[in-house]
Amino acid sequence: MKICIEASFNCLWEEIEASVKADLSGEAADFIDEYSLLKETEKTFILICDLKSFDAFIKWIHKPNIQEVYNSMGVKLKMYSMSLMER
């Protein structure tokens, strides 16, 4: 399932980029496949990824250690599902 995550943050881009990439190459690699991380503005990014398990993602994102890191960076997430539109 393809998803799009729109996020805002209150830290430096380099910090959030490093954190997201570390997450996606660590434990989250079990349920997130290929991804694209795009800096939208100085304080927002877009993450498009292929999600293998939504339930695993939700369990992981709500872990206290993940929440603590994201809260310290001021991260706010909005998640959107994506589906192919054929013509």
C-alpha positions as CSV (number, residue, x, y, z in Angstrom):
1,M,0.0,0.0,0.0
2,K,1.4,3.4,-1.0
3,I,1.1,6.1,1.6
4,C,2.0,9.8,1.8
5,I,3.1,11.4,5.0
6,E,3.0,15.2,5.3
7,A,5.0,16.4,8.3
8,S,6.0,19.6,10.0
9,F,8.9,19.8,12.4
10,N,10.7,22.4,14.6
11,C,14.3,21.3,14.3
12,L,16.9,21.6,11.5
13,W,16.3,19.8,8.3
14,E,19.5,17.8,8.6
15,E,18.3,16.5,12.0
16,I,14.9,15.4,10.8
17,E,16.4,13.9,7.6
18,A,18.9,11.9,9.5
19,S,16.3,10.7,12.0
20,V,13.8,9.6,9.3
21,K,16.5,7.9,7.3
22,A,17.8,6.1,10.4
23,D,14.2,5.0,11.3
24,L,13.6,3.7,7.7
25,S,16.8,1.7,7.6
26,G,16.4,0.4,11.1
27,E,13.3,-1.4,12.6
28,A,10.9,0.3,10.2
29,A,12.6,-1.4,7.3
30,D,10.6,-4.5,8.3
31,F,7.3,-2.9,7.1
32,I,8.3,0.1,5.0
33,D,9.8,-0.7,1.5
34,E,11.0,1.8,-1.0
35,Y,10.5,5.5,-0.1
36,S,11.1,9.0,-1.2
37,L,11.8,11.8,1.3
38,L,11.3,15.3,0.1
39,K,12.0,18.6,1.8
40,E,8.9,20.7,1.1
41,T,9.7,23.9,3.0
42,E,12.2,24.8,5.7
43,K,9.9,23.2,8.3
44,T,7.9,20.5,6.3
45,F,8.6,17.3,4.5
46,I,6.8,14.7,2.4
47,L,7.5,11.0,2.7
48,I,6.0,8.7,0.1
49,C,6.5,5.0,0.8
50,D,5.4,1.5,0.1
51,L,3.9,0.2,3.4
52,K,3.9,-3.6,3.8
53,S,2.0,-3.5,7.1
54,F,-0.1,-0.6,8.3
55,D,-0.7,-2.3,11.7
56,A,3.1,-2.7,12.2
57,F,3.6,0.9,11.3
58,I,1.0,2.2,13.7
59,K,2.4,0.0,16.6
60,W,5.9,1.3,15.8
61,I,5.0,5.0,15.5
62,H,3.3,4.9,18.9
63,K,6.2,3.4,20.7
64,P,7.3,5.7,23.6
65,N,10.9,6.0,22.4
66,I,9.7,7.0,18.9
67,Q,7.1,9.5,20.3
68,E,9.8,11.0,22.6
69,V,12.2,11.6,19.7
70,Y,9.5,13.0,17.4
71,N,8.0,15.2,20.2
72,S,11.5,16.6,20.9
73,M,11.7,17.6,17.2
74,G,8.2,19.1,17.1
75,V,7.1,16.5,14.5
76,K,3.4,16.6,13.5
77,L,2.3,13.9,11.0
78,K,-0.6,13.7,8.6
79,M,-1.0,10.4,6.7
80,Y,-2.8,9.9,3.4
81,S,-3.4,6.6,1.6
82,M,-2.7,6.6,-2.1
83,S,-4.2,4.5,-4.9
84,L,-3.5,4.2,-8.6
85,M,-5.9,6.1,-10.8
86,E,-6.1,4.3,-14.1
87,R,-7.5,5.9,-17.2
